[in-house]
């Protein structure tokens, strides 16, 4: 509104308009815009009740609003300079004001708690509020939020007061941070640790966050951060044993209980859990594991927080669990996943009640200067797109930094929205401790070499204020350095061992899955009558519900399938799996682009009234106090959404968590989550996940971006029993694969090459009786041939190609070729394949047939498996390949060429 005011103060007619608004305000204060309301509340009125404001008063009012909008540009937030930049938007002449007006009094000053103050006093007040060591950007925020920040800054955070003891605690925190860095720097020269030095204020800010958050009802904080300062946070905030950390520096540390498939990770990627005591209660703090891929952990933390809120039944206000994500300046501005994650903040399936973002802005990204790292003025400016307020603070002013965190915590708890803090600081050394920063930032590092540490600055400040004496401040450092030396000496004699993951809390009753566990059959059958009732529920529609005509047909088909009159298609079997798990007390969370309906309209998990748009989700009728069917269409993102679901899965293994790609081809938009978390999390961090990926896959002539989920990439990642990869051919199989995921006593990711064409294929069906009584089969033998002794060729195939080969075999009346379906590709079901091979004693050829090019698909994975198996069996059968030749692109863009290639594959299988 202040921008509007500038257009109104120019003439008398506009003053008349403001007078009319004032009369409206007198009748109903809430009927005018919040900015006008605040304006009218802050000025005095004439004796006759009219608005006594001159054009000059309005000029000053516009100046006040300019400081609220642009004051941050002149704030003293850079610790390396003492000369804040001038901003022309605050020039007096922009508001028809001159220096002659500085001594004139203005009643408009009451708006900033300075009634009848001179212009000089008003400006001094505004500069103290917005141009000091702490400031804020909130112009883009909601009017109510702007009002909240105006009061907060112009009244100097009345609820934030630091006692002498509080200030000493800040100094202790800063001292612990500096002493650890100095000790490591001298004992482990040149070893990477990604020091926090220059951003030392991070530690007291985090300490204060816990205390303040606890006083506002928070019981859990989930933290994500990159490598910068992580070692210090682990030791001095999370309370990780410093001896164990020194052992990490000394050399490879051993597990308490050795694990063959534990590879570990570098010290600055490790996570930790700690329960911290505060005056108002305990707070569980979780520092998430993360890779070096910057910002990848952000959405994971959000998923962890959402799951933690659900476990605490904190799903309405979301006040008990708070996510804190610590960013680097270059990464926050440069990594697209940041905006993806911010975009989820108020989306129904992903809201966490607000996230506190702390940007450690050390003014350089590795070697890149800010002008090359972003187009915007601040690294935080991307947050403006979502009207997120930003607090800026000077990293050399410890108390302002702590105040910034205090404001952020209170804002998050009151508004349930994201907030950003930018800690403007510096990096004392290079990107890592073996790096020379003066190569690329020589002038900056000339300044930094002479610059005092935060501990030195704050110690002098407390001594000058008679809060502490010099002996106290110096002894804090010497005592801590002495303690660290003792720990170091002890570690040299007896190195602590890394603790193995304990299956407790949400993971109680589960275990680590080894080869024998992966191969063990799992009972996934369901009582037929029970399953039929669930099927009836799936096909239920409330009375008077106006269903789309095409869905009426679907519902009737589902009713027939449930009763056994007809067969179940893929969508029905999938919903039966969810319903049966819900019925047994297992919750289900399914998300992805268009997943409520399904990209190919096969799922239809929710119905919408054609006249009212009211929704009906049949499976939600199976919800109970502790069981929920949660299905959400997601934002158009793969990276952040899959990361979110991974975070959900590692926090709450009692949920069946699934993410579906619109097409499997697009899953590689989340390749970092797949590579760094899903595939390697257990090996690196002992972090287990049961996340299911549903990736539509299959060659149907739709081109190179709508054909392949890149099966080969998942198989390349498959090792150490880290995940299961399946390509299924019947509805019964998807039913049991999903149930197996939750009926096992361990958790592993499941990657499903889900079908497209088979969703409605007349032969890809199962009866409800078959589904109820069955189990998951890693390999499906050829039961259509009656005499295995006649078989001369065994063709192993996976996915929809099976049905095309079956049709061709029937056309040729071929009884010498067996078609065996490898439903689970990884882990390779060695023993089951071997048993099937034994049943064909006269086989002379073994083929692997696939739709994908030879350098893609499963061939390069199964080739060595079959070669080893045939050698083990002393088989003389020749192993061969039929499929597309090596290609750079997964598929052709021509439907005609596709058909020709597909026909060639199908015919060749029976000719070779």
N, C-alpha and C positions, 0 to 999 in steps of 0.2 A: 504493500500500500504506500510505502514511503516513496517509491518511484512514481506512483500516481500523484502523490502530494506535490511533487516538483512541478507537475503540469498545472496544479490548481492554485498555487499561491500567487500567481502573477497579477491577478487583477481583482477588482472588487466583486465582480460577478461570481468568481470562484469562492470568495469568502462567503457570499450569500449561500452558495451550495453547501459549504461546510456548516454554516449556521443551521440549514435545514436538517443536515445529518445530526447535528447536536440536539435539535428538538426531538428527532426520532430516538436518539440515545436516552434523553430524559424520560421518555415514555417507556422504553424497553431497552435497557443497556445491552442485552444479548442480541438485539435485532440488527446491530451494525457489525461490520467487520472487526475482528479482534484488534487490528492495528488502530482503527478509529476509536474503539472502546478505550484502549490504553491511552490514546491521545486525550480524549475527553476527561478521563479520570485524573489525568496529570496536570490539568491547567485550572486556573481560577476563573471565576465567572463574574460578570457585572452584577451590580445590585439588583437589576431588573431581571436577572436570571438568564440574560443572553450571554453568548460566548464572547468574552473579552479578549480576543486574540488579534494582534496586528499581523500584517504581512511579514514583518521582521521576526515576530515570534515563530511564524511558520518556516522562515529561513533557518532559524536555529534548530527547529524540530527536524528539518531535513538534514542538517549537519549531524545531529544526534544519530539519526538513522544511518547516515553514511559511515559513522564510526562503528556502528553495529554491524554493518555489512563489509566494510573495507579496513577496519582498524587492524585486523590481523596482519595486513601487509606491512605495517610499520612496527610490529611487535619485535621485541628483543629476544628472539628465540634461537639465534645461532650462537653457540658458545665460542666459535672461532672468530667472531667479529663483534665489535661493540658499536657498530654503526648500522642500525636497521635501515632498510631501504625506505625512501620517501615515496608516497603514493599520491598522485595528482588528484585522486578522487576526494581527498580530504582538504584540498586547498580552500581557503575561506572564500576566494572570489567565485568559486563555483556556486556559492549560495548567497550571492549578493551581500556578502559580509566582508569587512575590512578590519585591519588592526585597530581602527578607531572604535570599533564595536566591542573590543575585548573587555572594557571596563563597564560596559552597559549591563544592567540587570535585566533578566528575562524570567517571567513566571513559568515559562515552559520547562525551566530547569527542574521543576517538581517531578517531571517524568523520570529523571535520573536521581531522585532523592535530594535535589539541590534547589528548593523553592527560592525564587527571587535571587538567584545567584548571578554573578557576572558571567559573561561569556568565557572569560579566562578560567574561571572556576569550573564551569561546565566542561570545557575542553580538558582541563587537568584531570577531572574525574573520569572522563571517557578514556583518556590515555592510560590512566592507571588501570582501568577495567580491561582495555583491549590491546594496549600497546606495550605491555610489560613482558615478564618472563613466561607468561601463560596467556593464551588467547583462544578464541574459538571462531569457527565458521559455521553459521547456522542459517544463512539467508535463504537457502533452498528448502529448509525444513518446513513442516506444518506450522501454521500460525501459533497453535498452542505450544509447540515445542520451542519456537522462537521466543515466545514470552517467558518460558521456563529458563532458557539460557540467559536472556536479558537480566532477569532477576538474579540468577546465579552469579553472573560476572559483575553486574553493577552494584550488587550488595556484597561482593567479595566472599562468596560462599559462606554464609553465616553459620551453616551447620558443620563446617570444617574448621576445627581448632586443634592445634598441636600443643600439647603440654611439653614441659622441659623433658620429661621422661620419653615422650614420643619422639622428640628430636634426637635424643641420645640413641634410641632404637634405630632411627634412620642412619645415624652415623655408624652404629655397629654393623648394620646390614651392608653399607657401602664399604666398610673396612673388611668385612669377610670376603666381599667380592674382589677387592683389590689385592688382598693378601694371597688368595688362592692363585690369582693370575700371576703375581710376581713370583710366587714359589715355583709354580710349574715352569715359568719362563726361564728360571735359572737352573732348575734340575733337569728339565727335558728340552734343552736348547734346540730350537728349530723344529720341534715336533708340532704337528698341527693340533690346534685346540680351538681355533676360531674365537679368540678372546673377546670378552665383553667390554674390555677397557675402552673408555670413551662413552660407553652407554651404561656405565655402572648404575645409573639410577633405575635401571630395569629391576634390580633386586628389591630395593625398598618399595617400589611401586607394586610389585607382586605380593610382597609381604602385607602391604596395606590393603590390597584387594581382598585377601583372605579374611582379614579382620573385619573390614567394612561389610563385605558380602555376608559374612556370618551374622552380623548384627541385623541384617535385613532378611534373614530367613534362608540363606543359601547353605546347603549341606554338601554340595559337590561342585567341583570345578574341573572341567575338562580342558586341557591345554594342548595347543599345537604350536610348534615353533621350528624354525630352521636351525642350522648349525651355529649361527652367531650367538655366542653366550650360553650355549646349551650346557656345556660342561659345568659352568658356574651355576646355572639354574639347577642342574641335577644335584650338585653338592650343597649349595647354600639355600635353596628354596625347597627342593624335593626331599632333602635329607638323605640322599644316597651316601652310603659309607665311603668316605674319602679314601680309605685304604684300598677299597675295591677299585676306585678310579685310578689311583696310583698304579695298581696292579695292571690295569688296562694300558697305562703308559709304558710300564716295564716290559710288557710282552704279552703273548696270548694267554688269556686266563682260561682256566678249566671250569667246566660245569661241576656242580656238586655231584650230580648223577650224569655220567657221560651219555651222550646221545649221538648215534652214528650220523644222523642227518642234520645235526646242528652246525651251521657254518658261522653264525655270529655276525656282528656288524661293527663298524667303527664306533668309537666311544661317543661321538657327537651325533649319532643317530638314535641312541638308545632311549627307551621310555622308562617310566618308573611310576609307582603308585605310593602315595603317602597320605596318612591321616594326620592333619595338623590340628592342634589344640588352639582355640581362641577363647577370649573371655566370655563369649556367648555360645560356645558349643564347638563341636568337632566338624571339620570340613575335610571330606575326602578329595584329594587332588590327584588327577591322572594326567601324566605327561605322555602323550601319544608317541609311539615309535614313528619315525619317518625316514624317507630316503633323502638323497641330496637334491632330488628334483623339487625345486622351490615351489612352494604353495600347494603341492600335491596333498599335504596332510590337512589342509583347511577343511574341505568337505568331509573328510574322514572324521575329523573332530566333531563336526556338526551332527553326523550320523550317530556318533558315540553319545553325544549329549541328548539327542532325541530318544535313544534307547534307554539311557539312564533316567530321563524324565518319566518314561513309560513305566519303568520298573518301580519308581517311587509313586506312581499314580499322580504325577505332577503334570497332567496333560491339558489342564485348563488354563491356568495362569503361567505355568512354566517358570516359577520363581525359585525353585530349589536347586536347579542345576544350571550353571552358567558356563558357556564356552568362552575361552580366552584364546585368541589366535595372535601370535607374535610374528610379524612380517618384517622383511627387509624393504627398504624404500624402492630399490630398482625392481624387485620382484612384485611388489604390490601394484606398481604402475604397469609392469610389462607382461605379467602372466595372466592370460585370459581366464584361467580357472578362478581367479579372484572375483571377477565380475559375475561369473556363473554362480559362484557360491553366494555372493551378496544378493543375487536375483532370487534365491530360494527363500530369503528371510521371512516373507509373508505368504508363501505358497502353502496351501493347506497341509500337504503331506510332508513338508520339510521344515516348518516353523519350529524354532527352538526358544522363542521368547526373547530374542535379541542376543547378539554376540558382541563381546568387547574385543576390538581390534587394536593392537599396539604395534605401530610401525616404528622400528628402530631405524631412523633416518640418519645414517652416518655419512650422507652426502657423497657417496661414491659406491658404484656397483662393481665390485671386483676392481677393475681399472677404469670403468666408464664414468664420466662426469654426468651430472644430472641433465644437462642440455642434450646429451646424446641418449639418455635413458628414458626420456619421456617428452611429450609435447606440452604438458601442463605445467603450471607454476609449482604446484606441490605434488609429491608422490601420491598423496591421498585424494587427489582431485577426481579420480575415477568414482569415488564414493558419492560425489555430488549428483551423479546420474540417478541415484536412488534416494536423494534428499537425506542422506545420512550426515548428521552433525559431526564435525571434526574439532578436536581440542589439540592445540599445538603447545608444546612446552620446551623450555630450554634445558638440555641435558646437564648443564652445569648448575642448575638451581634445583637442588634435591627436593625442597619443600613444594615448589611449584609442580614438580613431576608427581609427587605424591598426591597433591591436590587434584591434579588432572585425573588420576585414577579414582580418587574419591568421587569426583563428579560423574565419571563414566559409570561407576558401579551404581550410584543412586539413580542416574538416568535410565540405565538398563532395567533396574527393578521397578521403576515407576512407569516407564513407557513401554517396556517389552519390545524395544527396537534396538537395532545395531547402532554402535557408536565407535568412532575411530579416535585414537590418540596418536599423534605424531610426536615422537620423542626425537627432537632435533639434536644431534650429537656429532660424534666423529669416531673414527676407527684409529686407535693409537698405532697399530702396526698394519701390515699389509693384509690382503684378503685372508691369508694364513700366515703363520709365524715364520715361514721360510721364504716369504715373498718380499720384494723390495718395492714399496709404494712410490718412492721418490722418482722412479722411472717415468711415471705417468702423471703424478700430482706433486711435483717438486715444491711449489709454493705452499700448498696446503700442509705438506709434511714439515716444512721449515717452521710453520706456526705450531704444529702439533708437538714437535720435539721440545719446544719451550713451554708448552701449555701445562699448567698444574692439573693434577688429578682431581676428581670430584671429592675424594676423601680429604685432600689437602685444602680444597676450597671450603668445604663444609666444616671442617675442623676449625679453621680460622673464624668462620662465621659464628660458630657456637662459642668459641673463646671470647670473641668480641662482644657477644651478647650476654656474657657471664652465665651461659647455660652449662658450660663445662670448662675445666682448666686444661692447660696444655699437657700436663702429666697424664690426664685421663685419655685424651685423644691419642697420644703417642703409645701409651701402654696397650691400647686396644690392638694396635698393629703388631707390636713386638710380641705380645702374648699369643696372638693368633699364629704368627710365623713360627713361634716356638712349638706350638701344638702341631702344626703341619709337619715340622721336622721330625717330631716323635712318631707321628703316624707313618711318615715316609720310611724311617729307620725300621719300624716294625714290619712294614710291608716287604722290605728287602729280605727280611729273615723268613717270614711266613706269609706268602701271598694269599689273600682271600680268594675264594672260588665263587663263580657266578651261580646264583640260585636257579634251579630248574623251575619251570612254570608249575604253580600249584593249582590243582583243579578244585577251586573253592569258590564260594559266592555263587554267582550265576553259572559257573562252570562245574559246580559240585556234581558228582555222579558221572562225569564224562572223563575221557582219557585221551591219550595220544594214539592215533591210528597207525599201526604198522602194517607190513605186507599181509601177515596172516589175518589181521582185522579187515583189511580191504577185501580179501578173498572170501571171508566168511559169509555164508548165506544169511539173509536177514528176513525175518517174518514180516511181510507187508500185507498179507491177506486181510480181508475184512468180512465179517458176517454178511451174507447176501441180503438178508432182510434189512439190516441196518443200512447197508449201502443203497438199497432201493428207497428207503425213507429219505436219505440224503438227496438222492436223485429227484425225488418228488419235490423236495424243498427247492432244489435248483430250478425246477420248472414251475415254481409257484409265482403267481401274480396276484396282488391284492384286488379285492372286489372293486369294480368301478375304475380300475386303472386302464387308461387308454393306451394300449400297446400299439406300436407301429405294425401295420399289416404284415410286413415281412417277418417280423419277430413273432407274430402269432403262430406262424408255421414252425418256426424254430422251437418255440416253447412246446408245441404239440409233439414235435419230433423228440424232444428231450423227455417228455412224459412217457412216450412209447419206449424209449431206450431204457428209462428207469424201471419200467414194468417188465421189460424183457421182450416186448412185442417186436422191437427192432434193435439194431446195434448202436453202440456208442461211437461217436466220432471223437476226434482228438480233443476238441474243446470241452466236450462233456466229460471225458475221462480226466482231463486236467482239473476241472471244477470238482469232480468227485474226489480227487486226491486232496484238494484243499478242504472240502467239506468233511471228509473222513478224519483228517487231522484235527480240524476244529472240534469235531465231535469227541475226540479223544483228549482234548485239552491243549492242543498245540496251536498257537496263533500263526497267522500267515500275513506277510507283508509283501505285496507285489507292486512294483512301480516301473515306470518307463513311459516313453512317448506313446500315447494312444492305447495303453495297455488295458484300460477298462473294457473297451470294445475289442481290442486286438487290431493290429494293422490290417489283417485279412478278414476282419469281422467274424472270427471263429469263436472268440471267447464269450463276448456279451455277458460279462460278469455283473453288469448293471443295466437296468431298463429305465427309460425316460418317458414319462407321460407326454403324449403328443399334444395335449391341450394345456397342461399346466407346467410342463418341464420338471415336475417332481420326479425324484429318482427312487428306484427300488433296487436294492442289492440283495438278492435271495440268500446268499451265504451269510450275510450279516445277521440273519435271523438265528444263526447258530452261535452268535456271540454270547459270552457269559461275562461274569465279573472279571475273570482272569484270562479270557480268550477273546481274540479279536480277529476279524477278517478285514485287513486294511489294503485297499487297492486304490492307487492314485495315478492319474495321468501326471507326468512330470513336465518340468520345463524342457525346452528343446536343447538338451545338453546330454552328452554321454559322460564326459570327464567328471564333472562335479557330482552328477547324480549317481554314477556307479561308485564313486568315492564315498558318498553319503551312505549308500547301502552296505558297502564294505564296513564302514564304521558301525553301522547298526548290527551287523552280523557278528563282529568280534566282541561286542558289548553284551548282547543278549542272544545266546545260542539256543534259547528256548523257542525262538521265532524261526519259522521257515521264511527266509528273506530271499526274494527273487528280484532280479532286474531284467527287463526285456528290452532288447533293441528293436527299433522300428523295422530295420533290416539288419541282419547280422553284419553286413558290410560296414555299418557305421560304428561298430563296437571299437574299432581301432582309434576312434576319437578319444577313447579312454585307455589307450595303450599303456600309459604310465601307471594307472591303477592296476591294470592286469599284470604288467611286468614286475613292478616294484612292491606291490602289496599282495595281490591275490595269489600269484604263483610263488613268491619268495618269502612271504611274511613268516611262515612257520619255520623255515630254514634259518632265516636271519634273526628272528626275534622270539621264537617259540610262540608266535601269535597265530591262533587258529581261527578259521572262518568257515562257515557253512553256506556262504553266498552261492546262489544259483544264478547262472547267466542263461537266459533264453535267447538264442541267436538264430533268427530265421535264415535258413541256408538251403540252397538248391539251385540247379541250373535250369532255367525255364525260358531263356531267350530274352531276359529283361536287361541285359547289358552288364558291363563290368562292375557297376556299383550296386547292383541288386541281385547278386548271384552267390557271393561267397562271404561267409563269416570268418574266413581265413583260418580254417581248421588247422592248417599246418603250423600256424604260430602257436596255438595252444598246445599242440603235440610237441613242438620244439621245447616248450616250457615245462613239459611234464617229466618229472623225475622225483625220486625220493618219496613216492606216494603222496605228492603234494596236492593232487586234484584228480577228479574223474572227468573224462571227456567222452560224451556219448553222441551217437547219431542214430536215432530210433526209428522204428518202422511201424509200430502199432500203438493204438491208444492205451492198451493194457501196459505197455512198457513205460510210457510217460507217467502213468498212474503209480506204478511201483517204484520207478526211479525217484520220484518226488517223495514218496513215503519212506523209502530207504534212507533218504537224506536225513530224516528226523528220527528214524527208528534205530539207527546206529548209535553206539555209545561213544562216538567221537565225531568231530566235525572236519569236513574237507570241502573245498569249493567243488561245485558241479557245473560243468560247461555243457550245455545242450545245444547241438545243432538242430534246432527245431524246424519242422517242415513248413512248407507253403502249399505245395500241390497236394500233399498227403492229408491236409486238413479236411478235404472233402473227397478224397479218393475212395471209390466204392469198395475197394478191397482192403483199404487201411482202416478197418473197423474191428471192434471187439464187443462181445456181448457183455452185459453187466455181470453175468455169472462167471465168465472167463476172468473178468477184472477182479471180482471179489475173491476168487479162489487162487489166483495166480501169485507169482513172485517175479522179481526182476531177473531177467536172463541176460547175462553178458553176451552170450552167443546164441543165436537161434538156428538150430539145425534144419536141414531141408527135410521136412516130414511129408512132402508131397510125392517124393520118389518112393516106390515100394521095394526096390531091390538095389541096395547099396553096392552089391558086388559087381553090378554092371557099370558103375560110375568110373569113368576114365579121367574126368576133369572136375576139379573142385574149384569153384569160383567163390572167393570171399568178396563181399560187397557190403557197403554201409549206406543207409539212408534210402532215398526214394528211387535210386537207380535199380534197386532190387526188383521193384514192381515192373519196371520197363524190361528188365532181363527176363522176368518170369513170363510176361506176355509173349516175348519173342520165343522162349523155350516152348511154350504151349503151341505157338504157331508152327514151330518146326517139329513138334512131337519128339523132342530130344529127351531121351531117358539116360543119357550117358554123362550129362553135365549136372552137377549138384550146385545149388545156390545157397550159400551159407552166409547169414547176416551177422556181421561183427557189430553188435549194438553198442558195446563199450569198447572203445578203441584204447583208452588209457585209464588206469593201468591195463596193460595188455593181458587178457585172460588166458595166459599160457596153457594152463592145465586143461581148461575147457576146450580150447582149440585143439589141443593134442588128442583129447578123447574123440572129438568129432573126426579128426584126420584118421584115427585108427579105424573108424567105422567104414572107411573107403579103402580097403586093402589093395585094390587094383588101380588106384588113381595114378596116372602118369604125369599129370600136369596140375599145378596149383597156380591159380591166377589171382591177382588183386585187380579188381575193376573199380574205377572211379570216374566221376564226371569231371573232376578238376584236372588242370594241367599236371604233368608229372612232377614238376617242381613245387606243386602245391598239394592240398588235400592230405590224405593219410599215407600216401605211398612211401615217402622217405622215412616215416616212423615205423610202419609195419614191415618194411623190407627186411630190416635186420632181425626183427622178431621172428619172422617166418624162416629166414635163413638159419637162425639158431635152432629153431624148432625142428626143421627138416633134418638138420645135421644130428640133432639129439635122437631123432627117430630112425636114423640111418636110412632115410627115405631116398629113393632114386628119382622121385618126382621132380620135374623141372618147375622152377618158380618163375612166373612171368607177370607182365604188367599190361593192362589195357586201359587206356584213358586218353585224354588230350596230351599232346606233346608239351614240352616246356614252353611257358609263355611269360611275358612280362606283365600282361594284364590278365586278370582272372578269367574274363569271358569276352566273347565277341559282342559288338553292339548290334549286329545284324541277326534278326530272328531267323532269316533263311539260312544263314551260315550256321547258326546254333543248331537248327534242326538237322542239317547235314552232318555236323560233327557228332551230334547225339546218336543219330542213326548208325554212323560208322562205328562208334564204340559198341553199341548194342550188337551189331552184326559181327563185329570182330571177335567178341567174346566166344561166339559159337563156331568161329572158323579156325582160330589158332589151335 
